[in-house]
Amino acid sequence: MPIRPFALACIALFLAGSRAADAHIRIIPASAPHRSTLVLAFRVPDERGSMPTTRVDVQFPQDRPIASARVEPTPGWTSRVVMNGGHVDTVSWSSAGSAQPRVKILRVFAGPLPARGAVLYFKTLQTYADGTAVRWIQIPNPGEGAPPNPAPQLRLRG
């Protein structure tokens, strides 16, 4: 699936964001309409200097399931979609880890999004070439600041 100009614009705007946000895995776009089907781009930075990310496992929301996902090919990466009971359970990407950019954009065409709810959380495990992993799984509590390892989120709108 070719990248649409709107998606490129979203990526450019997102990459121009604050440096503090650069350390977290993010979803582009940050919001989408209920029941839509779209390309979700997972922005995955390497926060360990020269240590490249070699695997990314994204658990799709189980409380508000998404029916289908198709991964866009990413040069140097292989992918796998795991289904569970008629909905997407996990999407995984893996790489040999050589000569990768410090920020990877991994895309999946997913939908339709749920008909209800305000925010979808995509708990993510990021694994580095040395085998260490960062668990981006924390859900923010209302009224508190952002947790240290927040799960990537997608806001749903009317």
C-alpha positions in Angstrom: 0.0 0.0 0.0 1.6 3.3 -1.0 2.0 6.1 1.6 -0.6 8.8 1.2 0.3 12.5 1.2 -1.8 13.0 4.4 0.2 10.2 6.2 3.5 11.8 5.1 2.3 15.2 6.4 1.3 13.6 9.7 4.7 11.9 10.0 6.5 15.2 9.2 4.5 17.1 11.9 5.0 14.4 14.4 8.8 14.2 13.8 9.0 17.9 14.4 7.6 17.5 17.9 9.4 17.9 21.2 12.6 16.1 22.1 11.0 14.9 25.4 8.5 12.9 23.4 11.2 11.4 21.2 12.0 8.7 23.8 8.6 7.1 23.7 6.9 4.9 21.1 4.1 6.9 19.5 1.2 6.3 17.1 0.7 8.5 14.1 -1.9 9.8 13.7 -2.6 10.5 17.4 -6.3 10.4 16.8 -8.8 8.9 14.4 -12.6 8.7 14.0 -14.6 5.9 15.5 -15.2 2.9 13.1 -12.5 4.1 10.7 -9.9 2.0 9.0 -6.5 3.6 8.5 -2.7 3.2 8.6 -1.3 3.3 12.1 2.4 4.2 12.0 4.3 3.2 15.1 7.2 5.6 15.7 9.9 3.6 17.4 13.0 5.5 18.6 16.3 3.8 19.7 17.0 5.4 23.1 20.1 3.3 23.8 22.6 5.2 21.6 24.2 2.7 19.2 22.1 -0.3 20.3 19.5 -0.9 17.6 16.0 -2.1 18.1 15.6 -5.6 16.7 12.0 -6.5 17.7 8.8 -4.7 18.3 5.7 -6.5 19.6 2.4 -4.5 19.8 -0.5 -5.9 21.6 -3.8 -4.6 20.2 -6.5 -3.5 22.6 -8.4 -6.6 23.9 -11.2 -4.6 25.6 -12.2 -2.9 22.3 -11.0 -5.3 19.6 -10.0 -4.4 16.1 -11.1 -6.9 13.4 -8.2 -6.9 11.0 -4.6 -5.7 10.4 -2.3 -5.9 7.4 1.3 -4.8 7.8 3.0 -2.6 5.3 6.4 -4.0 4.3 9.4 -2.2 6.0 12.8 -2.8 4.4 14.9 -5.0 6.6 12.0 -6.1 8.8 9.7 -9.1 8.8 6.3 -9.0 10.4 3.6 -11.2 11.8 0.0 -10.6 12.7 -1.5 -12.9 15.3 -5.3 -13.2 15.4 -7.4 -14.3 18.4 -11.1 -15.1 18.2 -11.7 -13.0 15.1 -9.7 -9.9 16.1 -6.1 -8.8 16.1 -4.2 -9.9 19.2 -0.6 -8.9 18.4 1.5 -7.4 15.5 5.2 -8.2 15.7 8.2 -6.9 13.7 11.7 -8.3 13.8 15.0 -7.3 12.2 18.6 -8.4 12.0 19.4 -5.0 13.6 22.2 -3.9 11.3 22.5 -0.3 9.9 19.0 0.9 11.0 18.0 4.5 11.4 17.6 5.7 15.0 13.9 6.1 14.5 11.8 3.5 12.8 8.3 3.9 11.4 6.5 0.6 11.3 3.0 0.7 9.7 0.0 -1.4 9.9 -3.4 -1.0 8.1 -6.0 -1.7 10.8 -9.7 -1.4 11.3 -12.4 -0.9 11.6 -11.7 0.9 14.9 -14.2 0.4 17.7 -17.5 2.3 17.7 -17.1 3.5 21.3 -14.4 4.6 23.7 -12.1 7.5 24.1 -8.6 6.1 23.9 -7.1 2.8 22.7 -3.9 1.7 24.3 -1.4 -0.5 22.4 0.9 -2.1 24.9 4.4 -2.5 23.3 7.5 -4.5 24.0 10.7 -3.0 22.3 13.7 -5.4 22.3 17.3 -4.3 21.6 20.1 -6.2 19.9 21.6 -7.1 23.3 18.4 -8.7 24.4 17.3 -6.0 26.8 13.7 -4.9 26.5 11.6 -1.8 27.3 7.9 -2.5 28.2 5.8 0.4 27.0 2.7 -0.8 28.8 1.8 1.8 31.5 -1.7 3.3 31.2 -1.9 6.8 32.6 -4.1 7.4 35.7 -6.5 10.4 35.4 -5.2 13.5 37.1 -1.6 12.2 37.2 1.3 13.0 35.0 2.5 10.7 32.2 4.0 7.4 33.5 7.7 6.7 32.6 6.9 3.9 30.1 3.5 4.9 28.6 1.7 2.5 26.2 1.2 4.1 22.8 -2.3 5.5 22.5 -4.8 6.4 19.8 -7.6 8.9 20.7 -10.9 8.1 19.2 -13.2 10.9 18.1 -16.8 11.2 17.0 
